[in-house]
């Protein structure tokens, strides 16, 4: 920028649509995906440095450590995990000594097999060769031979096999000593045998197959390797063996395990064998000078038994961002510039997003897009982001539903329960503001007012709401009041709302909203009965409710067929358009798709499986036509009565189709990779990498238009029928799967091997 010339904010949005700051081993700088230097980040990096820095006490004494990083969804756990891997590679001067693994399955066997797939064979062979060098060097010194040959060995100008061959040394005797040393270091006779065989020609493929979980080949059985690594305890023990191998010869190793809550679910707490094996793994890492980083939701630590938890040396908990940290991120993303945001913007963004890193990024991106659109129209890039822009972006990002939807949801609850009500009813004098719903109960004085409001973000919103509540409190007849918020609730001001009934504020996007509303209306009825002292009309009230429920059911059945026909026609047209767009993501040539590498395909399978679990009506439909006919039909009727069920199911179907389109596009990208024949995607051309990045961003842009919060009713149903070992089905988890699919795919692709035909 020239001196004295004001630099105007660019119209191009600097915030990623992925709503997550990516870092991988392949990025050499923090410029593209900035890390906010929170206290938690600083502490985690300090613990890592304490373990790995050459002049640290732990390095001098050869001690390792176990570090836990925990936080809620969207707080930046995976970002920090990847940053730790990046930092470890720098500190150790070798990226092979730092590995990031994301748990995509619920067993340690699957996690271990992914670990083996990530191992670099040359790195493992070199680590084993160090033991051979020690033995050959010792043998040469014993025979009086040294000097130049020893220097060549130490500098790796010659490998030990070459020295043994040229000098005619007894290979079998030397390898027997290597085996003894490896067995002693790894504390495992079988692994000592397998690793030693890597030094002999003709055994490598058999050994690596066994490492990968296959049954041992005959050549291995002949040498005492008789069982596969196919149990939880065996997999954990194998991870420990590699930590010991890489920690030998003053080496250091860092293993970061993300999403540990998937592996350590609640049922693991009583699994004594797994708990003991995991405790031993942590001991081995500490003993070998390695660093084990465990990342996940806070729940996974509570699953660990006390004796296991004692092995965790440090715990770093990621908290919501503060306003100054939001400002730091804005300036990092915008080349040290705050504009077009103002001094007040960071606090407002923090309050509306709750400080979750992912939601902060989403809100900043949406707000910047609004500002850029206005700047394009006006031609004025000097005007700052306004409070109204941020509020509007928050409404769009965090679950504000169309007003008609909310009113329909409330109407559905009232009608289903047979409560009489009036819309837009004025209770006060002429000119006073009407309530959105006025619910009365036969035989009761007064009634219950339901007030619908948009976001409650600051004190001005609170004052408006409290004035409406004060007007109701001044009426002659007793009035209960319920507040339904259709938008964002700022927790910082929520307590200032004077809620007269149970102190609760209802959120229209909450999956349990219909149930909560019905429950609170029941409480209102009970309180009004206590106020009037009249319970004689209870039977009359029940008959009235039953009559209204019956009329509602008839009306619902008449409308249902029409709604389904309309929905089918609309979705057919909509899906056709969406799928055409998605197909175009990967098109551009006649390339045929290729099968994805297993660990990339697993990510897609896990994501689509999560959506499929939400709409599993199989048990209900099977029962409806079987032994539990009446119960299952009643259960389906309960689902169908809710006004949210069919929109939620449609949302799940749309997201599933989008994921399928994204997968097809990535498969086509792999087809191009096969044609280019690079050794791995990590060595792809800049153009190919940019194309994959565009596919990921296109997925995020499309998904950002789908209201994933509508899945709430399905997650509630799935949670009730969830079996042990099944996928997590909470709304927060499902949203995390949808929103983080593209970053996970991107990370996995650049760690994959060459495309598979």
N, C-alpha and C positions, 0 to 999 in steps of 0.2 A: 504494500500500500504506500503510495506517495505521501510525503509529509504534507500535512494540512488538508489532505483530501479525505473526506469521510467515507469509510467503507460501509456500504449498505448490506443488510442481510440478504443472502441469496434466496431465490424462490425455490430452489431444490431442497427437498426435505432432508435434513441431516440425520434423522432418527430412523433406525431400522424397523421395517414392518414386522420383523420377527419378534419384536418385543422382548428380546433377550440379547445380551451382549456376548457374542461368540468369541472364544479364544481357543485355539487348538495348538498342538505342537508345531504346526506348520507356519504360524504367524510369528514373526520375529520382533514385532513391536506392538505396543498397546494403543497405537493411534487410531486404528480402524474400529476397535472394540474396546473402548475405555473402561477401566476399572475405577470405581469410586473408592477413594481411600478412606473407608470407614474405620472405626476403631477395631471392628472384627477382622477386617481385611489385614490391617497392620499387625494384629496379634497373630493371625494365622501365618503370615509371611515370616514373622519373627521366630515362631516356633520351628518353621521349616529351616530357616537359616541356622538356628541354634543346633539343629540336627546335622546339617550338611556342610556348613561353612568349614573350610580347612583349619581355621584357628579356634574352632569352638571346642568346648570341653567334651561334648559328646563324641566329636570326631576323634579327638585325641585318645579317648578311652574306649572307642569302638562301640559305644552304646547307640541303640536306635530309639525310636519312640512311636507311640500310637496317638494320633490326633483325630478328634471327632469334630466335624462341622455340621451343625444342625440348624434348621430353620423351616419356616412354613413355605408353602408353595409360592413361587414368584419372588422370593427374597434374594435370589442370586446365588444359591448354593452351587449349582453346576458351573456357573461362571467362575466362582472362586476356586472350585476344584480344578478346573482347567488352567487357571492362572497359576495354581501351585505346581502343576505338572510343567508348565512353561518355565517357571522360575527354577524348578529343580533341574531341568535340563541345562539351564544356564550355569547354575552353581556347580554341577557335576561335570560340565563340559562334554556330555555325551547324552543325546536324547534317548538312547536305548535304555538308559538307567532310570527313566521316569515313565510310568505308564498310567493311563487313565482308562478305567473300565466302568461302563454303565450297566447296571443289572437290568436286563430285559426279561429275566425269568425269575422264578421263585426258588431255585435250588442252587447250592454251591457247586454242584456238578456242572451245570450249565455255565456258571460264572467262570469256573476253572477252565473249561474248554474254550471259552472266548479268550481267556488269558493266554492259553497256549497258541491259539491262532494269531495272536498279536506278537508273540515272541519272534525275534529275529534269529534265524538259525545260525548265522555267522557269529552273532554276539554270544549265543550259548556255547557254540563250539570254541570260541576264543576263551571264554571263561573256564571251560574244561581244559583247554590247552595250557592254561597257566599252571595247572597242577602237573601236567606232563613236563613242562619246562623246569619246574622245581626238581622233579625226580631226575631228569636228564642232567641238569646242572650239578646236582649232588653227586651223581654217578661219575661225571667227568672230573669233579674235584677229588673224588676218592681215588681215581686212577692217575691223578697228576696232570690231566689235560685241562687246560683253561685258556686264558688269554683271548685271542681273537674269536674263537668259536663261542665262548661265553658271551662276548659282546654282541655277536650276531644273534644269539638266542634272545638276549635281553631286549635288543632293538627290533626283534621280530624280522630280521633280514633273512633268517632261516627258521623254519618251523621245526619242532622237535622230531617229527617223523624223518625229515631230511637228515638231521644230524645222526639219528640212530642208524639209518640206512648207510650213510657214507662211512661211518666209523665202525660199522659192523657190531653195534651193541646188541645185547640180547633183549629183543622187544618184549617177549612174554614176561620176563622178569620185571622189566620197567613198568609195564602196564598193570602188573599185579600190585606193585607199590602205589601206582596212581589210584587203582581201585580202593586200596586200603585207606588212602588219604581222603578220597571222596566220600567213602562210607563213613569215615570218622567225622568229617566236616558236616555232612548232611544228616548224620545220625540215622541213615537209612541204607541198609545193605543192598536192597533191591535197586534203589536209585543209583547207588554207587556203581552197580554193575551196568545199568543202562547208560549212564553218562560216560563211563569208560569205553563202552562200545562205540560211542560217537568218534573215537579216535582211530577206529579200525574201519577199513573200507568194506562196503557191502552191508553194513548194519544200520546206516543212518535212517533209511525210510522205515524200517521195522521199529526202530526206537521212537521215531516221531509219531508213528501211528499209535504206539502204546501211550506216549505222552498225551495224545489227543483223546484218549478214552477207549480205544479199541482193545479187544482181547489180544493178549500177547501172541505174536507169531511163534511158530515152532522153534525158530532159531533162538528166540528169547526164552521159551520154556526150557530148552535144553540147558540154559545158563541160569536157571533158578527164578526167572520172572514168570509167575504163574497166574497172577490175578490182574484184572483190569482196574483202572482208576475210575470206578463208576458208582461210588457211594459218597455221601456227604463228607464223612470223616476222611476217606481216602483223598478226596479233592482238596480239602483244607490242608491235609498233611503235605500234599504235593506242592501247594502254593508255598508252604514253609520251606520245602527243600530248595526251591528256586531262589527264595530270599537268602538262604544260607549260601547257595552257590554264588550268587551275585555279590554277596557281602564279603566273600573271601578275598584275600590279597588286598586288604585295605579298600576294597570297593564299597560303594554305597548304592542303595536301590530305593526307589520311591514307588509305591503302588497306591493309587487313589481309586477307591471303590465308591461309585456314586449310586444313589437310590437304594441304599442298604435297607430301607423300610420294606422294599419288595421281597428281599431275601429273609429278613428277620421280621416276619409277621407274628401276630400274637400267639399262634399255635406253637411257635418255636420255643417259647419260654420253658415248656415242660420237656423239651427234647434234650435230655441230659448229655447224650453222646455228641450232638452238634455243639452244645454250649461248651463242653469240655474241649472239643477239637478246635473251636474258635478261640478259646482261651489259650490253647497251646500255640496256635498261629500267632497270636499277639505276642506271646513270650518269645517265640522264635524271631520275629521281626526285631524286637528290642535287643535280643542277644546278638543278632547278626549285624547290627549297625544300620539296619534298614528303617525306613519310615513308612508306616501304614496309615493312610488317611481314610477315615470312614465318613461318608457324607449321606445325609438323608433327613427325613422328617424327625422331629424330636421323639416320636413314638418308638423308633427302633431302639433307642437307648434304654427305654423302659422295659423292653423285652429281654435285654441282657440280664443275666443273673448277677448278683452283687459281686461274686468272685471274678466274673468276667469284666464287669465294669471297672473294677479296680485297676485293670491293665491299661485303661485309657488315661494317658498322662495329661492331656489337655483337651478341653472342650471349648469350641468357639461357636457361639450362638449368633445367628444373623438377625438383627433387629430391623424394624422399619427405618427407612432413611429419614433424617431430619432435614429441615429446610435448607441449611447451609450445605448439606451433602447433595441435595437436589440441584442447588446452584452450581456446585462443583461439577456435577455431571453435565449440566447444560453447557458450561464453558469448555469442558473437555470435548464435547460433541461438536461445538461450534467454533473451534479454533480460538479459544480464550475470549470469546465474545458472548455477552449476555443478550444483546438485542437480537430479535425483536421483543424478547421477554423483558419485563420490568423488574425493579427491585422487589416488588411485592409478589411476583409470579411464583418463585420457588415455594414460598410457604403455602400459597393457594393450591399449587399442584400437589404438594405433600399432603395437605389436609384432604383433598378430594380423592386421592389415590390410596390413602392409608399408609403411604410411605413404602409400599411394596415395590421393589425395583422394577419388576416386569410391568406393573400398572403405571408406574411413573413414566417409563419409556412409552407405553401405549398412549398415555394422556399427552405427553409432550409431542409425540408424532401427530396425533389428531389435532391438537391445538395449532401446531405449526402449519399443518395443511390448511386449516381454516384461515389463518393469517395470510398465507401465500395466495389463496384464492381471492381474498379481499384485495390484496396488493395488486394482483393481476388486473382486476376489474378497475381499480381506482388509479393504477399507475404510481401509487405512493408506497414506497418501501420504508419510509421513515416512521409511519404510524406504528405504535407498539401493539403488542398483544394485549387485548383487553380482558377484564374479568369475565365479561359476557362470553367471549370466545372460549375461555377455559371451562366455564360452566356448561356451555353447549357441548363441548367435546366430552366432558365427563358424563353427560346424559347419554351420549351415543355409545360410549365405551363400556360403561359399567351397569347396563341393564335397565335403563328406562324403557318401559314398554309403551306402545301406543295407548292413549287414554281409553279408547274403546275396548281394548283388551282387558284393562284393569276393571272397568265397569262391568264387563261381561263376566269376569271371574267372580266379582262380588255378587252380582245378580244370580249366578249359578249356585253359589253357596246358600244364599237366602232362599231361593226357590227349592233347592234340594231338601232343605230342612223345614220347609213349610212356614217360614216366618213372613208375615205380611210386612210390606215396606212401601215407601214412596220415594221417588227420585226428585232431586233438586227441591227439597221441601223447606219452606221458610218457617222457622219456629218463633222468631222474634217479631218486632214491629215492622211495618212497611219500610222498605229501604234496607233492612238488615240482610246480611249475606245468607243464602240458603245453605243447608247441609246437603252433601252429595247423596246420602241415603238416610232415611229416617225409618227405623225398625221399631215396630210396636209388638207387644205381647198381650194377648187377651187377658183381661182381669188385672192388668198392671197399670198403675199410673205412670205417665211419662213414657220413655222409650230409650233407644240407643241411637245416637247420631254417628254416622261413619263419615269421616272427613278424608277426602283424597287430596294429596298435595304432591307437588313435584319435589325435587331435591331439597334437603335441608342442609345447607352448606355453611351458613354463617349466622351471626346474631340477628341480622335483618330478617332472615327466614324464620328464625325462632320467634321473633317479636310478632310477626304476622300470624303465625300459628297460635301463639299464646293469646292473642287478642280474640281469635275465633273461639278458643276454649273458654275465655272469660265471659264472652257473650252467652254461651250455653249455661255457664254456672249461675248466671243472674236470672234465669227463667224461673217461673213459679213451680212448674212441675219438675220432678226429678229427672235428670238427663244423664245417662252414661255416654261416654264418647270413646270412639276408636279412631286412631290415626293410621292411614295407609299411605306409605311413602312410595311413590313411583319414581325412583331415581336414586340419587346418591345420598347417603346419610353420613355426615361428617361426625365421627365419634366425639370430636372435641367439643361439640356444642349440643350433642344429643341429650345430655343430662339436664339441659336448661329448659327442655320442653316440659310443661306441666301436664303430664298425662294423668287423668283422673282415674283410669281403670287399669289396675295391675302394673302401671308404670311401663308398659310395653309399647314400642313403636313397630308396626308391621311393615315389612318390606314386600312389595308386590312381586319381586323377582325371586323371593325365597321359595324353594321347592315345596316347603311345608305351609305356604301361605293359606291355601283354602282350609286346611285343618286348623291352623292357628286362629283364623277368623271365626270358624264355627265354635271353637272352644271358648273364645273370649265373649262371643255373643251369648253362649250358655251361661257364662259367669255374670254377664250383664242382666240376664233374666233372673238369676238367683238373687242378685243384689236388689233389683227392683221389687221382687217379691218380699224381701226382708223389709224394704222401706214402706210398702203398702200394707204389710201384715195380712195379706189376703191370699190363702192357698186354695180356696174353694173352687177356683176355676181351672185347676190343673188338668182335670179330665177334659174340660172343654178345649183347653189349649192343645192337648194331644190330638183330639179328634180333628181340630182345625188344621194342625200340621199334617196329619195323615192325608186329609182331603187334598191339600195343596200339593203334597208330594206325589200323589197319584196323578193329578192333573199335569204336573210337571213331567212325569215319566212318559205319559202318552204323547205330550208335545215333543219331547226329546226323540222318541222313536220315530215320529213322523218326519222330523227334520233330519235325522241321522242319514237316511238314504240319500237325500238331496245333497247334504254336506259332503258325503263321501264321493258322490258323482262329480261335484264341482271340484273337490280337491284332486281327484284323479286326473281330470282334464287339465287343471292348472299345472299339476306337477309334471305331467307328460310334456307339456309345452316348455316348462321351466327346465326340466332335466335335459331336454334336447339341446337347448341353448347352452347350458352349463357344460355339458359333455363335449359339445363342439369346441368350446373355448379351451377346455382341458386337453382335448386331443391335440389342439394346435400348440400346446406347450412344448411337446416333444417332437413335433413334426418339423419338417423343413427339408427332409430328404426321404429317400425310400428305405432308410435304415430299418432293419427288423429288430424287435426288442430282444434282449438277452436276459437269461435268468440272473437275478440279483445274487450277489454273494450272500451266504447264509446270514451273517450278522447284520447285513443291511435289510434283507428280507424279513428278519425277525422283528425289526422295528415297525415295519408296516403291518405285519401280522398282529403284533401286540396292540397297535392302535385300532385297527379294524375290529379286532376281537373285543376290545373294550366297548365299542359302539354296539356290536352285535349282542353283547351281554345285557345291554339296556333294554332290548326289545325281544327278549326270550320269552315268548308267550307259549312255548311248547308245553310246559307242565300244566298250565291252565287249560289249554285246548285239549290236551290228552285226557285230563280229568273230566272235561265237559262231555266227552264222548265215551267215558269209561266209568270206573267205580265211584268216583267222587263228583258225579254229574252236577248235583244241585249246588254243592259248595263251590265248584269251579265256575259255574254260570253266574252265581252271585258275585264271585270275585271279579269276573270280567265286567259285570254290570257296574260294579263300583268304580272300576277303571274308566269305563266309557262315560259314566255320568259326569266326571270331571271335565270341565271345558278345556283343560290344559293337555290332556293325554294325547289327542290326535295331532295337535300342532307340535308337541314334543317328539312324537314318533316320526313325523315328517321331517323335522330338523335333523334327527339322527340319520334318516335315509339320505338326505342331501349331503351331510358331512361324509357319509360312507362313500357316496358316489364321487365326491371331490377327492377323497383319499385314493380311491381306485384310479382316478385320472392322473393324480400326482405320481402314483407308482408306475403307471404305464409310461409317463413321460420320462421318469428316471431310468426305466428299463431301456427305452429308446436311446437315451444318452449313453448308456453302457454299450448299446449297439455301435454307436459312433466310436466309442473308445476301442472296441474290438477291431474296428476297421483301421484306426490309427496305430494300433498295436503298441501302446506304451507299456513299460514294465509294470506300472501300477497307476491308479488314478492320481496318486500324489505327484506323479511326473507328467500329468496331463498338461497340454498347452494352456497358455493364459486364456485363449479363446474358449476352450472347453470348460475350464474352471468357471469362467464368467457365465457361460451358458447354464451350468448347473446352479450357480448362484441365482440366475434369473428365474429358473424353475422354482427354486425355494421361495423366492420373493413373490412370485406369482401365486403360489399356494397360499402364502400368508395374506396377500391382498384379497384373494377370494374368500378365505375363511373369515377374515375380519368383517365381511358383510353378512355372515351367518350368525344369528343370535344364539350362541351356544348356551346361554343361561336358560333358554327354553327347555333344555333337557332335564331340568329339575324334577318334574313328576316321574320321569322314567328312572332316575337315579334313586328316588325314594322307593319305588316298587322293587328295583333290582336289589337294593340293600336288604329288604325284608326277606327275599328268597335266596340270599347269598349263602353259599356253602363254604366250608373250610377249604382253604387253598385256592378259592376262586379269585378272579381279578378284583381289585378295588373298584367300587362303583360310586363313590361320592362325587357330587357335582364338581367340587374343586379339583379332584383328581382327573375327572374326564376332561374338564376344560384345559388342564395342564397337558394332557395327552394330545389334544387337538392343537393347541397353540404352540407346543414345543416339537411337533413332528418334524418340521423342516430343519431346525437346528440339529436335531438328533441324526437325521438322515445325512446332512452335510458332514457332520463329524465322522460318521461311520464310513461314508464313501471314501474319504481321503485316508482312511486307515485300511481299506480293503485291498485284497490282492487283485491281480488282473481279472478282467471280466471272464465269466464262465460261459461257454457256448451252450 
